[in-house]
C-alpha cells in the first residue's frame, strides 16, 4: 500500500518513527513534510495529504500534530476525506471497519511512539465492513455535497 504522511512542527519527532514502522510493514510512504521544527501551519499539511488520498495518488494518509485534533479537522474539510483522530487502537480499528476512514491522525503530545505504532497497525489491518455501515458512509458523503 502507498501511504501519505504529513505533520506540523510538533509532530516532527514522531513522524520518522511512523515512516520507518510503515516501511518495515512493507508499505511505501510519500512524505509531505514538514521536515523541520520551525513553526508551520498544520492545515497546509492536512491539505497536501488529503489531496494525495482523494486523487488516489496514495491509498491512505496519516497526519500528526500536537493533539491530532486540528490537523484532522482541517483534513475533513477536503471533500472525500474521512479523517479520524485516535489515541487508542480500538477506535482506530472500528473507524476503518464502520466509517471507512481514509486518514488517521494522532497527537505527538498525547501518545508516544509505541502506542502510535499500535494504533497505526490496527487501523491499517482493519477493513471496511460495508453492509449496514455503507448507508451511513454514503450519508456522510452527502453532507459534503
C-alpha positions in Angstrom: 0.0 0.0 0.0 1.1 3.6 -0.7 0.6 5.9 2.3 0.8 9.7 2.5 2.2 11.2 5.7 2.4 14.7 7.0 2.9 16.7 10.2 3.4 20.1 11.6 6.4 21.2 13.6 5.0 19.5 16.8 4.9 16.1 15.0 8.3 16.3 13.6 9.9 13.8 16.1 7.2 11.2 15.8 6.8 11.2 12.0 10.1 9.5 11.2 9.3 6.8 13.7 6.0 6.1 11.9 7.6 6.3 8.5 10.1 3.7 9.5 7.4 1.5 11.0 5.3 1.7 7.9 8.3 0.7 5.7 9.0 -2.2 8.0 5.4 -3.3 7.4 6.1 -3.3 3.7 4.3 -0.1 2.7 5.7 2.7 0.6 5.5 6.2 2.1 5.2 9.6 0.5 6.2 12.3 3.0 4.5 15.6 2.5 6.5 17.4 5.3 7.3 19.3 7.4 10.9 18.4 7.8 12.0 20.9 10.4 11.0 22.2 13.9 10.3 25.7 12.5 6.7 26.7 13.2 4.3 25.9 10.4 0.5 25.8 9.9 -0.9 22.3 10.1 -3.8 22.9 7.6 -1.2 23.1 4.8 0.0 19.5 5.5 -3.5 18.3 6.1 -4.5 19.6 2.6 -1.4 18.0 0.9 -2.0 14.6 2.4 -5.8 14.8 1.8 -5.3 15.7 -1.8 -2.9 12.7 -2.3 -5.6 10.4 -0.9 -8.7 11.8 -2.8 -6.8 11.8 -6.1 -5.7 8.2 -5.4 -2.0 9.0 -5.6 -1.9 7.4 -2.2 -4.2 4.8 -0.7 -4.5 6.2 2.8 -3.0 9.0 4.9 -1.5 9.7 8.3 -1.3 13.1 9.9 0.4 14.2 13.1 0.2 17.4 15.1 0.2 18.1 18.9 -3.2 16.5 19.6 -4.3 15.3 16.2 -7.5 17.3 16.5 -6.6 20.4 14.5 -5.0 18.5 11.6 -7.9 16.1 11.4 -10.5 18.9 11.4 -8.5 20.5 8.5 -8.3 17.2 6.6 -12.1 16.6 7.0 -12.7 19.9 5.1 -11.4 18.2 1.9 -14.3 16.5 0.0 -13.9 12.8 0.1 -11.8 12.6 3.3 -13.0 10.8 6.4 -10.2 11.5 8.9 -10.2 10.2 12.5 -8.1 11.3 15.4 -7.3 8.3 17.7 -5.4 7.9 20.9 -6.0 4.1 21.3 -6.2 1.2 18.9 -9.8 0.1 19.3 -11.3 3.3 17.9 -8.8 3.2 15.0 -9.9 -0.3 14.1 -13.6 0.5 14.2 -13.1 3.8 12.3 -11.9 1.7 9.4 -14.4 -1.1 9.8 -17.5 1.1 10.3 -16.7 4.5 8.9 -14.2 3.6 6.1 -11.8 6.3 7.3 -9.0 7.1 4.9 -6.8 9.3 7.1 -5.6 8.5 10.6 -4.5 11.4 12.8 -2.9 11.4 16.2 -1.1 13.8 18.6 2.5 13.6 19.4 1.8 15.4 22.7 -0.9 12.8 23.6 0.6 9.4 22.7 4.1 8.0 22.5 5.8 6.2 19.7 4.9 2.6 20.7 1.2 3.5 21.1 1.3 5.3 17.8 2.6 2.2 16.1 -0.1 0.0 17.7 -2.8 2.5 16.6 -1.4 2.6 13.1 -1.2 -1.2 12.8 -4.8 -1.7 14.0 -6.0 0.9 11.6 -4.1 -0.5 8.6 -5.1 -4.1 9.3 -8.8 -3.3 9.6 -11.1 -3.3 6.5 -14.3 -1.6 5.8 -17.2 -4.0 6.5 -19.7 -2.3 4.2 -23.2 -3.7 4.8 -25.2 -1.6 7.2 -22.2 0.8 7.5 -22.3 1.7 3.8 -25.5 3.6 4.2 -24.0 5.8 6.9 -20.8 6.5 5.0 -23.0 7.5 2.0 -24.9 9.8 4.2 -21.7 11.4 5.4 -20.6 11.9 1.8 -24.0 13.6 1.0 -23.3 16.1 3.8 -20.3 17.3 1.7 -22.5 17.9 -1.3 
